[in-house]
Each structure stands twice: as C-alpha cells, then as structure tokens.
Amino acid sequence: MISLTSGHLFSMAATLLVILSITLYSTRSVRSAEGFSLYGRSSGAMLIAGGISGACVGGAATIGTAQMAFSLGLSAWWFTLGEGLALILLAVFYASPLRKSGLETLPQYLSVHYGATAGPLATGISSIGILFSAVASALSGISMIALIFDLAPWRAAAIIVLLVAASVFFGGFKGAGVSGLLKMAIIWMTLFIAGAIASLALARMADFDTVFPAFPWFSMAARGVPDCLGNLASLVVGMICTQTYIQAIFSASDTKVAAIGTLTAALITIPVGLPSVAVGMFMHAAHPDIQPILALPMYLALYLPSWLGGIGLAGILFSIVGSIAGLALGIGTMVSRDIGRGILHIVNDRRILLINRVTVLAVTCLAMVIALTNAETYVLDWNYMSMALRGAGVFIPMTLAIFWTHHLTASWAVLSMAASTAIAVFSRFGLGLSINPLFVGLSVSLLIVSLGLIVSIAHNGRAA
C-alpha cells in the first residue's frame, strides 16, 4: 500500500467526481438503443476522438507500458505507437466506406457481403478478442486500486465494475466519448509532467550508461525483431477489425467527420507511451524491487506534488475504466444487434437496449474474473494476443468486402473466418507455438481466400 496524504485523496476524489458528474449529465437524454450505441449518428469529430482514444488509452497504454518499460525500456512504446499507426490507416482507408454503409456493427457489414452466417461468426470472433483487451485493462486497474487503498484484489475488481457501470452503462457511446475526452485531457497533463520530471532525473544519473546499456533499454527490438514486428502487425490488423473503433466511425455525422475524428484519436494516442516509458525506466533505477506493474501509480504518488499526483491517479484509473467500458460497449452492441435482432429477431427497442447494457456489465465482470486468475502476467501481452486473435480471421474478408466487393463468395469467406480463427487459437493455446498467432491465422485465411477467388474466377470463366 502507498501512504496517500489528504491532498492525494482530495484531488483524486474531486477529479473522479467531476468526470462522473459531467459524463452522467451529458448522457441524460440517452433513451433509445441507437442513441445508446451510436448517439443517433450525430457525433462530431471530438466526440469520436474521445470515444476511440478513451478505449485505446487504458491500462495497457499507461500502466502496462510503464510495466514493460521497467523491464525492457523504450520498446514498450510499440503499443501506443502501433495503436496510432492503426488509427491512421483506419482514418485514411477504411473510415469513409464504413460510414457510408449506414450500418451499426462490423458483423452487420460482413453479413451484407457474405450472408447471414458471417455476422454471428464475426460477433463471436471479435468478442473473444475484445474481451482479452478488457482483461489487460482489468489487470492494471485491480493492481492499482489494491495498491492505493490496501484492498483485496476482488474488492478492487468490484470497484472497477461499479465505475464502468457509471461511465457507460447509462450513457452508451456518448458516455464513453465524453469521459474519454475528459480523461485524455487529464492524462496528457499529468503524464507529460511526470514523464518530464522522470526524464530529467534519469539525465542526472551519474551511472546512467551502466544501469541502462543501449541494448535492450534503447532498442525498439528488445525482445527480438520477429516479436516486435509481430506485435506491431497484431495491433494494426486487430484495431482495424475492432467493433469499438468502427462503432465510433458509424456514429459520425458524415464520412469527413469520421475520418477527422479517427485521425485526431491517432495523434492523441501515439505520444502517450513515451512518458510512461520514462517513468518505468526511472522506477527501475530507483525502486528495482517493486512489482513492475506498480511502477506508474507508485511514481505518481511518490514523486509528484500530492494534488497533481491525486489528479494523475484519478486520470489513470478513469483511463482504465473508460477503456474497459468502451471495449465492453463494442461487444454489447454486436450482441444486441447481431444476435438480439439478427438471430433472436427481437424488435422491441427497449429490449435491445437492455441486452446491450446487460452484456456490457457481464463482459466487465468476466474480464475481472479472468484478470484475478492471471494476476502475474504482462498487461501488454494480453493486448497483443487480443489483437492477433480478433484480426486473424476477419481482416482479409473485411478488406475484400470494402475494396474488392463481390469477388469472394459467402461460403469461402465464412470458411476462411472460421478456420483461420480456430487454427490461430489452437496454435496459441493448444500447441503453444512461439510464432505469433496472427501470422498463423492470416496465412490460413489468405490460403482459403485465394482458393475461393481462384474457384470463383474459374466458375465465372466457364459461365461466360
């Protein structure tokens, strides 16, 4: 436990109260299912940027990055750097055609192009992947709350569930967007001040070169080139296929706003990892015996003025909550729309809204359970695995549906999605292969899709 002063506790409580109050007030008019999930398709660029960056910059981008930097240094920056690169690609190439579709979920989009089976299959694939990202933020949040308040981990998990409910359960996408903007303002202020102070302290270290040799501390390939490239590819492919970010695009008032909002989120997200890296490295030098996952919250409490440290702790806590909330909302929207409406044929708007809200709560609770049983694992590894599994089966069929429409038949697309995801999961959990599951899944997907295209071209040639 960290001994917090009254200044820490007051500024932390006040910051949380202000964020929650503004979020709840801003969402008081949300009553319909579409208003909950898409804010009535009237989101401006800043609300989209808040929703996306709020989900991106959670426990992994802050506490998880500092955790890995504590052990490996600069290569921990790959996470937010990769997120930003993925969002730039999403803004430039994918945002406009997705928003023009007028749909609400990625599975809906795939169903339009590949038939009714593709939608539920994509829902299942995406939900599993997104859940693992929520687990990553849950690991960070549980450790942080347990440290600050000397609570048992399960009690810390219960607090996170309550905060998620308050931030998104009632207001949906608008709640996630507003809280995302607020927390990003706080994180930018506190993290960059913390990073600057940590960097100056590192620069004054007399034995800096001895403590931090160039490799691995200042190498972007500290865990090896294949591992780093695999993680980067997982981030790019996985984020492009994630309902949470695509949902923000669908909520935009028009295609231009969708692209601008997504690009703004990228510019907000990329730099966040750098101050977390500086803090992680400083804590390695100053407190080498602590648990790495505690590096950032301990630094905020011990090395910043109490009022600023309290604000920073609140911002990090809400970044974790907002990330879990945004990710859970993505799953809730897919389940309510693609299973509730699509399979169960529920047409009552209030029931769809209820399914969405209950799913958000259930996903949050499940993420807490998984995190509690995997407390000693690396936060970023959960995110990399999440991105790999959600992108392995969906990326190639989705990209073809957007940029080369009507060439891949529904049966081959569905086979590709199912087989590539199953083999990627089996390679990771069944065989324990060291190769990134993304490359396994993409290879299988590419093989099946190529066969499907060859068969389709041959069939069309005979028909002609």
N, C-alpha and C positions, 0 to 999 in steps of 0.2 A: 504493500500500500504506500502511496505517496501522501505525505502530510500536507494537505492543502490549507492555505490560510483563508481567512474570511473574505479577503479580496478575491481569491480564486473562485470561491464558491458563489459569491455575489455576482461577479461578472459572468460566470458560467450560467447560473440560473437565469439572470436577466436576458442574456443572449438567446437561450433556448425559449424563454417565454415570448420574446419579441418575434422570433422566427415562427413559432407555432401560432401566435395570435394573428400575424399578418397572413400566414398561409390559410388558416381556417376562415378568416374574414373574406379573403379573396375568392374562396370557393363556396360561399354561402348560397349561390344561385344554382349550383350544380344539382340537377334533379333527374335528368334523363340518362339512359345508357350511353348515347353518343356524346352527351355533354361530359360524362364521366371519363370516357376513354379517349375522346378526340377534341374536347372543348368546342364542339359544334363546328369543327373545321374553320375556325376563325383565329387561330393562333398567329401572332406576329413573330418576327424573326427572333426577338429577345426571349420570348416565352419558349420557343423551340430550342434555342441555345441553352436556356436554363434547364429544360427537361432532359436534353441529351447530356450536357456536361454534368448535370446533377447525378445521372445514372453512371456516367463514366468515372467521375472523380469520387470514389468512395473509399472504403478501407484499403483496397488494393493500391490505388494511386497514391495514397498518403502513408498510412501505417505500413502497408505491405511493401512499398518502395523503400521506406526507411529500414524495414526489417532486412531486405535483401542487400541494401547498401551497407548495412552494418557488417555483413559478411563478405560482400563481393565488390562494393564500390560503385563506380559510375555505370556499370552495365545494368543496374537496377532501373535506369532511366528508360530502358527499352519499352517499359509498359505504357507510360503516358505518351512517349514518342510514337509508338505504334498505334495507340488509340487515335492520336491526332492525324496520322497519315491515313488511317482507315476512314476517318470522317471527311477528310479532303476528297478522297476517291468517291465516297458516298455523295458528297455535295456536287461534285463536278459531273459524274456519270450517271448516278442512279436516282438522285432526288427528283428530277423533273419527270421521267417516265413513271415513277412510282406514284407521285402526287397526281398526275393526270389520270390515273386509273380510277380515282374516286372511291377506292376501297378502304378497308379499315385494318386488315391484317395481312401479313405475308402469306399465311396459308390460303387465304381467300385468293390472293394473286396467283398462287400456284394452281389452285383449283380451276380458275378461269382458263388456264392454259393447258393443264394436264388432267383434268377430270376430278370427280368428287373424291376419289381415294387420296389424291395428293394432299388435300387440305388437312385432314386429321393426322396423316402421317407426318407432315411438316410440323403440326402442332406438338406432337409427341417429341420429335427430334429437337425442336427449338426449346421446348420447355425443360428438357433434361439439361441441355447446355446452359440455359439461363439460370437454372437452379444452382449449378455449380458456381457461377459468378456470385450469386447471393450468399452462398456458403463462405466465399472468400471474404466478403464484407462482414459477415457474421463473426468469423474468426477474429477480425480486427476489433469489432465492437465489443465482443464479450471480454476480450483481454483488457481493453481499455477501461471499461466500466468496473470490472472486477479489481483492477489496479487502483483506480481512483477512490472507490468507495469501500474497498475491502469486502466485496461481496462474493458469495459462492457463484461459480460460473452460470449455474442455471437461473439464479436471480438476475444476473446481468442480462441473460438472454431474454428474460421476461420483460425487462425494462425496454429493450430494443423493440420487441413486439408491440408494446404499447405506443412507443414513439412512431413506429411505422403506421400503425392504425390512425394516429392523429394526423400524420402528414399526408397520407394518400387515400386512406380508407373512405373518407368523406368527400374529398375533392377530386380524386382521379388525376387525369393528366394535368389539369390546371394547378392542382395542389403540388404535384411533383415539379412542375415548371417554376412556379413561384418560389417554392422552398429551394429549388436548385439555384436560382439566381441569387437568393439571399446567402446561401451557404458559400457560393463561389466568391462573392464579394468578401466574406469573412476569411475564407481560406487564402485568397490571394493576399490580403493584408497581413495576416498573421504568419503564414508560411514563408512569405518572402522576407519578412523581417527576421524570422527565426533562421532562415537559410543564410541571410547576410551576416548575422551575428556568428553563426556556426562557421561560415567560410573564413571570416576574419580570425576567429580563434584557431582554425586549422593553419592559416597562413603564418601565425605567430609561433607555431610549434617548432622547437629547436631540432627535434629528431623526426621531423615530418617524413623525410625520404626513407628513413629506417622503418617507421611504422607503416607507411603506405608506399611500398615499391610500385613502380609503374604498372607491373602486372602482378596481380589482377586488378588493382584498385582503379586504374585509369584506362582500362581496356573495355571496349564495348562487347568484347567476346570473352569475358572472364570464364564462362562455363563452356567455352568451345564455340567455334563458328557454326557448326550444324545446329547446336542447341539454340543459339541466339537467332539464327535465321528461321528456324522452325517456330520459335515463339513469336517472331515478328509476323511471319506468314499466318500463324493462327489468329493473331489479333486482327489483321487486316481482313482476312476471309470471314472470321467469326463475327466481327462487328457489322460487316455489310449484310450479313444474314440474320441479324438480331431484331426481333419484333420491337423491342423497346425503342430503338433508334428510328426504325422505319415508321413506327406509330407516330412519332413526333413529326415526321415528314408528312404523313397522311393528315395530320391535324392542321397543317399550314393553310393559310387563306388562299395561296396560289403557289405555282411552281417556283417563281422567283424567290418568294419569301422562304420556301422550303430549303432552297439551296443556300441562301444567305444565312439562315439560322443554323444550318448544319456546319457551314464553314466557320461561323463565329464560334460554335462549340469547339471546333478543332483548335482554333487559335487560343481559346481559353485553356484547353486541356494540356497541350504539349508542354508548356513550361512548368507545370505543377510538380513534375517529378524531380526537377533539379534541386530545389531547396530541401526536399525530403532526402535526397542523396547526401547533401551536405550534412544534414542533421544526423543521418545514420552513421556516416563516417566519423563525425565528431564524437558521437556516443561510443563508438568502438574504441576510440582512443581514451576517452575519459572514464568510461564505465564498461570495461571489456567483459565483465562477469554477468551482466544483466541478460535477461531473455531478449533476443533481438527484436521480437515483436513489440516490446515495450519502449523501444528507442525514442520514437517520436512523442508519445504522450509524456514520457518522463522528461524529455528535453523542454517541452512547453511548460511543464510545471516547475522545473528547477532553474531554468536559465532565462526566462522572460519575466518582466515585471508581472506581479500577480494579476493585475487587472487584464493585461494583454494575454497572459497565459490562460486565464479562465475563458476569455473570448475564443482563443485558439482551440482549447479543448472542446468547447461547445460547437465550434465550427467543424472540427474533425468528427465529433460524434454525430452531428447532423449530416455530414457528408456520407457517413456510413449508413445512417438511417435513410437518407434520400436515395442512395444507390440501391439499397435493398428494396425500397418502395417502388422505384422506377422499374426495376427488373421484375418484381412480383406483378406489377401492373401489366407489363408486357405479356406475362403468362396468363393473367386473369382475362385480358382482352381476347387472346386466342381461344381460351377455353370457353368463354361465354359466347363468342361469335361463331367459332368454327365447330364447336361441339354442341353448345346450347341451342343455337339457331340452326346450324348446319345438319347435325345428326339427330338431335332430340326434337327438332322443329318447334322450339319454344318461341312464341311470337310476342308474348307479353313483355313490354319494355321493363317493367319493374322486376320481373323475374330474371331477366338478362342482367340487369344492374346488380341484383342480389348475388347471382352466380359470380359475377366479376369480383365483387367485394369479398365474398367468402373465399374465393380462390386466392386473392391477394393475402388474406390472413393465413390460409392453410400453407401457402408456399413459404411465407415468412417463418411460420412455426417449424416446418420441415427443415428449412435451412439452418435454424438454430439447433435442431436435434443432430444433424449431420456435423455441424461445427463442434458441438460439445463432445462428440465421439472421435474427433480428429484434431484435438487441440494443439498438437505439437507440429503440425505440418506447415509448409511455407504457404503464405497467403497467395502470392503471385502464381504459384504452380497450379492452384485451383482455377485461377482465371485463364491461364494458358490452356489447360486441359478443357475448360468450358468452351473457349473459342474454337478449339480444334474439333470438338465433337459436334458443335452446332453447325459448323461450316462444312464439314467433310461431305455430308450428303446433300446439302441444299444449294451450295454455291454455284456449281456448274449448271444444274437445271434452271435455277433462278436467273442466272446471267443470260442463258439462251432465251428464256422467256421474254426478257427485256429487250435484248439486242438482236436476236435472230428468231423471231416469232414463227411458230407453226412448222418448224423443221423437225423438232423432236416429238415423236408421238407419245401419248399419255402412258402407254404400257411400259415403254423403255424408261421414261422419266421416273415413274414410280419404282420400277425395279432398281434403278440407279440410286435413288434416295434411300430405299430400304437396305439394299445390300451394302452400300458403301458405309452407311452409319453402323450397321451391325458388325461389319468387319473391323471398322475403326475402334469400336468399343471392345470387341473381343481381343484385338491386338494389344490394347492397353491393360485391360483388367483380367483377361483370360490367359494370354501368353506372356504379358509383362515385357513386351518388346521395348527396347530403348529408343527405337525410331518414333518420331512424333506421329501420333495417330492421325493428324491432319493429312500427312503425306500418304499414309496407307489408304485413308478414305478417299482422298482426291484421286489417287491412282485408280482405284476400283471404279469410282464414279466416271472418270474420263474414259476408261476402257468400255464400260457399258454404254455410255452415251455415244461413243464413237461407233460401236457396233450398231446401235439404234439408228444413227444417222446414215450409215452405210446401207442398212436394210431399207430404210425409207427412201433413199435416193435410187436404189436398185428397183424398188417396187414402183416408184413414180416413172422410172425409165421404161419399165415393161408396160405400164398403163398407157404411156404416151405412144 
